[in-house]
Amino acid sequence: MSAVSDSLVVARRNLIRMRRIPEMLVFGLIQPIMFVVLFTYVFGGSIQVGASHSTQDYREFLMAGIFAQTVTFATAGAGAGIADDMHKGLVDRFRSLPMARGAVLTGRTLADLVQTALTLLVLAVVALIVGWRTHENLGKVLAGFALLLLLGYAFSWIGALIGLSVRTPEAATSGGLIWLFPLTFISNAFVDANQMPAFLRHIAEWNPFSATVQACRELFGNLPPGFRTPGAWPMQHPVPASLIWSVVIILIFRTLAVRKYRRANG
């Protein structure tokens, strides 16, 4: 219980910092909104999904990918924040206090989860404005957003490990983004994976990012007419696949990040 209490204190500290620096949230919204506008109005009429060339069908197909990309790209900010705390010596001050060692990282990732939830809320409103609609009940829609937040929380632990492994916040930002581009683009986020070359299609189908995107499309009712679901297990069972991938990532990278934190401050 003391570890939970310590984690909540650190999370509150980071949330207060976000409130005092609102541009952190504002700048985090610019990129996903730009992706929504660009893919909807620039590429929407030229990309086929399933048997449909409809701009509306592609808009609904796209939004799950944009939501998932938004929560994963928050990884770079999480890593940069931890690297900045390390660089300024703030972690050494925490170390001098009678608190659980893992609480610093857990509190940070929880605060990032709250910021991600706020970003998703604003982005969902923008998506509704440009014409995105869901076709399932409220429970399924909320379950889809819960899977997105779980994926974002899992990836924030990857960001934490990166932030602890580099010397400067700038390096953490670069290191946090460089691997995210192939992860998000070699997936089913923006195009139908069935149209990819065979070797890329297999990567996309087993990509943990793709599992969450596919799960959200099913839960939102956003699969277009004539869409052929790939035969890979994660695509046939995307909701359990998304849960399994996210939990495995949390278990692995939380363990590695806490171990790295203890060694760095031992």
C-alpha positions in Angstrom: 0.0 0.0 0.0 2.9 2.4 0.7 4.2 1.8 -2.9 0.7 2.6 -4.3 0.5 5.7 -2.1 4.0 6.8 -3.3 3.1 6.2 -6.9 0.0 8.4 -6.6 2.0 11.2 -5.0 4.4 11.2 -7.9 1.6 11.0 -10.4 -0.1 14.0 -8.7 3.2 15.9 -9.0 3.4 15.3 -12.7 -0.2 16.2 -13.3 0.3 19.5 -11.5 3.3 20.2 -13.8 1.1 19.4 -16.8 -1.6 21.9 -15.6 1.0 24.6 -15.2 2.5 24.0 -18.6 -0.7 23.5 -20.8 1.3 23.8 -24.0 2.5 20.2 -23.4 -1.0 19.0 -24.0 -1.7 21.5 -26.8 1.4 20.5 -28.8 0.6 16.8 -28.2 -2.7 17.4 -30.0 -1.4 19.1 -33.1 0.2 16.0 -34.8 -2.8 13.7 -34.5 -5.2 16.4 -35.7 -3.0 17.0 -38.7 -3.0 13.2 -39.5 -6.8 13.2 -39.3 -7.2 16.1 -41.7 -4.5 14.9 -44.1 -5.6 11.3 -44.4 -9.3 12.2 -44.5 -9.2 14.9 -47.1 -6.0 14.3 -49.0 -5.7 10.5 -49.2 -9.2 9.4 -48.3 -10.6 9.2 -51.9 -7.6 7.3 -53.3 -7.3 4.4 -50.8 -9.4 1.3 -51.1 -10.4 -0.7 -48.0 -12.2 -3.9 -48.6 -14.5 -3.5 -51.6 -15.1 0.2 -50.9 -13.6 3.4 -52.3 -15.9 5.5 -50.3 -14.4 8.4 -48.4 -16.8 7.9 -45.5 -15.8 4.2 -45.2 -12.1 5.1 -45.2 -12.7 7.9 -42.7 -14.3 5.4 -40.3 -11.6 2.7 -41.1 -8.9 5.3 -40.4 -9.8 6.6 -37.0 -8.9 3.5 -35.0 -5.4 3.7 -36.5 -5.1 7.4 -35.7 -6.3 6.8 -32.1 -3.8 4.0 -31.7 -1.0 6.0 -33.2 -1.7 8.9 -30.9 -1.4 6.8 -27.7 1.8 5.1 -28.9 3.5 8.3 -30.0 3.0 9.6 -26.4 5.9 7.2 -25.6 8.4 9.7 -26.8 7.1 12.3 -24.4 7.2 9.9 -21.5 10.8 9.0 -22.2 11.8 12.6 -22.6 10.2 13.5 -19.3 12.0 10.8 -17.4 15.3 11.7 -19.1 14.8 15.4 -18.1 14.2 14.4 -14.5 17.3 12.3 -14.5 19.3 15.1 -16.1 18.2 17.7 -13.6 18.9 15.5 -10.6 15.3 15.3 -9.5 15.5 11.5 -9.3 18.4 11.8 -6.9 16.1 13.9 -4.6 13.4 11.3 -4.8 16.1 8.7 -3.9 16.8 10.6 -0.7 13.2 10.2 0.4 11.7 7.2 2.2 9.7 6.0 -0.8 9.4 2.9 -3.0 11.9 3.0 -5.8 9.5 1.8 -8.4 7.0 4.6 -7.4 8.8 7.2 -9.4 8.3 5.4 -12.7 4.8 4.1 -11.9 3.7 7.6 -10.9 5.1 9.0 -14.1 3.4 6.5 -16.3 0.1 7.0 -14.6 0.3 10.7 -15.1 1.1 10.1 -18.8 -2.0 7.8 -19.0 -4.2 10.7 -17.8 -2.7 13.0 -20.4 -3.3 10.4 -23.1 -6.9 10.0 -22.0 -7.4 13.8 -22.3 -5.8 13.7 -25.7 -8.0 10.9 -26.9 -11.1 12.7 -25.7 -10.3 15.8 -27.7 -9.3 13.8 -30.8 -12.6 11.9 -30.6 -14.4 15.2 -30.8 -12.4 16.3 -33.8 -13.1 12.9 -35.4 -16.8 13.3 -34.9 -16.6 16.8 -36.5 -14.9 15.4 -39.7 -17.6 12.7 -40.0 -16.4 9.6 -38.0 -19.2 7.6 -36.5 -19.5 4.4 -34.5 -22.1 1.7 -35.2 -22.0 -0.4 -32.0 -23.4 0.2 -28.5 -21.8 2.5 -25.9 -20.3 -0.4 -24.0 -18.3 -1.7 -26.9 -17.1 1.8 -27.9 -15.9 2.4 -24.3 -14.2 -1.0 -24.4 -12.3 0.1 -27.5 -11.1 3.2 -25.9 -10.0 1.2 -22.8 -7.9 -1.1 -25.1 -6.3 2.1 -26.6 -5.4 3.4 -23.1 -4.0 0.0 -22.1 -1.8 0.0 -25.2 -0.7 3.5 -24.4 0.2 2.6 -20.8 2.1 -0.4 -22.0 4.1 1.7 -24.5 4.8 4.3 -21.8 7.0 1.7 -20.0 9.0 1.3 -23.2 9.4 5.1 -23.1 10.5 4.9 -19.5 13.2 2.4 -20.3 14.4 4.6 -23.2 14.5 7.7 -20.9 16.6 5.9 -18.3 19.0 4.6 -21.0 20.0 7.9 -22.6 21.8 11.0 -21.3 19.6 13.8 -22.5 15.9 14.5 -23.1 16.7 15.2 -26.8 18.2 11.8 -27.2 15.1 10.3 -25.5 12.8 12.0 -27.9 14.7 10.8 -30.9 15.1 7.3 -29.5 11.4 7.2 -28.6 10.2 8.1 -32.2 12.6 6.3 -34.5 11.2 2.8 -33.8 7.6 4.0 -33.7 7.4 4.9 -37.4 8.0 1.4 -38.8 5.8 0.0 -36.0 2.8 2.2 -36.9 3.2 2.2 -40.7 3.9 -1.5 -41.1 0.5 -2.2 -39.7 -3.2 -2.1 -40.6 -3.6 1.5 -39.2 -3.8 3.4 -42.5 -4.2 0.8 -45.2 -5.7 -2.7 -45.7 -2.9 -5.1 -44.8 -4.3 -7.6 -47.4 -2.9 -5.2 -50.0 0.7 -5.4 -48.7 3.4 -7.7 -50.1 3.4 -11.1 -48.3 6.4 -10.5 -46.0 5.1 -7.1 -44.9 1.6 -8.5 -44.5 2.8 -11.1 -42.0 4.6 -8.5 -40.0 1.6 -6.3 -39.9 -0.7 -9.1 -38.9 1.4 -10.0 -35.9 2.2 -6.5 -34.9 0.8 -5.7 -31.4 -0.2 -2.3 -32.7 -2.3 -3.9 -35.5 -4.2 -6.1 -33.0 -5.4 -3.1 -31.0 -6.4 -1.2 -34.2 -8.3 -4.3 -35.5 -10.0 -4.7 -32.1 -11.1 -1.1 -32.0 -12.5 -1.3 -35.5 -14.6 -4.3 -34.5 -15.7 -2.6 -31.2 -16.5 0.7 -33.0 -18.3 -1.1 -35.9 -15.9 0.6 -38.4 -15.0 -2.4 -40.7 -16.0 -1.4 -44.2 -18.2 -3.4 -46.5 -16.5 -6.3 -48.2 -13.5 -6.2 -45.8 -11.7 -9.5 -45.6 -10.2 -10.1 -42.2 -6.7 -11.7 -42.5 -6.4 -15.3 -41.3 -3.7 -14.7 -38.7 -4.8 -15.4 -35.1 -4.4 -11.8 -33.8 -6.6 -10.6 -36.6 -9.2 -13.3 -36.1 -9.3 -12.7 -32.3 -8.1 -9.0 -32.0 -9.6 -8.2 -28.5 -7.8 -11.0 -26.6 -4.7 -10.5 -28.8 -4.6 -6.8 -27.9 -5.0 -7.6 -24.2 -2.3 -10.3 -24.3 0.2 -8.1 -26.2 -0.4 -5.1 -23.8 -0.1 -7.1 -20.6 3.1 -8.9 -21.9 4.7 -5.5 -22.8 3.9 -4.1 -19.4 5.3 -7.1 -17.6 8.5 -7.1 -19.6 9.3 -3.4 -19.9 8.2 -2.5 -16.4 10.6 -5.1 -15.0 13.4 -3.9 -17.2 12.7 -0.2 -16.5 12.6 -0.6 -12.7 15.7 -2.7 -12.8 17.5 0.0 -14.8 16.2 2.7 -12.5 17.6 0.9 -9.4 21.0 0.3 -11.1 21.2 3.9 -12.3 20.6 5.2 -8.7 22.2 2.5 -6.7 
